Amino acid sequence: MDDYLFEANVRRCKSVTEVTTYLEIFSYSDASYNSVEEHPLTPDEFENYLHRRGAFAPPTLPAGVVQLSCIRLVLQQEAKHPETFTPHVISLRPEVYKSMVVAMNLPYRAIESTSVVGPFFWAAWDQDEINPHLQIVFRKSDVRKKGYTRGWELMLSHDVKNGITTGFAKGTPSSDMMECIKHLKSCVLQVGHPMLLPIIIFSHDISYKTDIKQRDARDWLRRLEHAVSMRSEIEEREGYVKEGVVDLDAINRDLVECHSQVLWKRPKAYLEILACIERACDNFFKKLPDERNDTEMKKLQNSMLGRLEFYRVKLQGIESYAYTTLQRLEIQRSALYNIIAQKESKLNFQMAGEQRKIAHSSKRDSAAMKWISLIGAVFLPGAYLASVFSMTFFNWGDPSKPVTTSFWIYWAIDIPVTVVIVAGWYVWEKRREAKYDREDADLEKGSEDMEKDIMATMRKRTMSKVSTWDTKKKE
């Protein structure tokens, strides 16, 4: 079944081209014969390298010198094609890829892992009971960034009887694959352990960069806490204060970015990988032949297990640290939402106040129109009567006098009456406006008091320095 699925998956895959080299590290009973060689691997020499023919044939050793272990790798350390780590893509021609897997006894199932997400580790023995091989697949692929895929891939097969490890490794420049190979070259005496290169890659993948990311996230969180709680520690250089006003949009954006940074390389996934590597180490050591199970191999096995235990404790610490950071981020997010809700409530109060002012203005306008109508209703009869009796009004007293001599009587009465009425209306209207102004001021003062009460309650419950920040007791 494995060979059929392997053929079907290779046919499905698209091939791209990458620069290929080879690495050979040999360890002998006489350390002076140990060798490390890395050179470009051209297409015409690929088959010779796989089958150790021509220039790649095993060297003739003097009497008494035997090969203890070796590792032979096909390398693509600086994979640059944009689709190298996309699903169903291989970086060798299909016929070359199949030849490499068969000749080096690499795991057929590795072709089925091209679409896995995140870190992936698998190790198992093949079906050869006479000369068993421990097969390993270790890879990590990520989504595109700036148009390029990121990741690395490792396929290994270890001949447990002869101590020979063969494999294929590739990685993008961001994967530290070149640094891992440099590290491997410095461990000539330890290449007999099949988990050497996987553990080197694992150590680089969870390097100090992960710790620094978490420390930076915690420092970022403290600045966000200062800004959200409006503590005295907040500074304008932190970017959250502009002209004395806290920029809530910047805080909200950075809360999301900080959350993403905390989740970078989440330790839980790497703890699972670490457990798989430990099981692979145990499986290897259980089937190790007696002639290879010497003191040096036991020391190397214990050293690797001790290092894995060290990484476990480190990852557990990072997991606890990240969990605390995430909980504090949730608190700040809730507080920020409360502040935004309070700001929205204040805005709604302001809008309600403005609407009330508009309503009062409309009411005043309608009252003015009512009084204009009333004045018109009061004076209209007099005007009508004056027009009716105007022809005879000035002649009622003395018909012999001319009309113009009594015309002053009209103005003497009309002007004072008009002044008194207008003045009375003006005073009354001013009092009404003063009353409306007092009502508007009371409304605004009530909104401000409500805002202060909300902020005081929120800070008392969630942002008090005494309960969440300053642990020193006040004297």
Beta strands, then each sheet from edge to edge (+ up, - down):
strand 1: 14-15
strand 2: 21-28
strand 3: 35-40
strand 4: 67-76
strand 5: 89-90
strand 6: 118-125
strand 7: 133-145
strand 8: 148-159
strand 9: 164-171
strand 10: 241-242
strand 11: 245-246
sheet 1: 1+ 5+
sheet 2: 3+ 2- 4+ 9+ 8- 7+ 6-
sheet 3: 10+ 11-
end
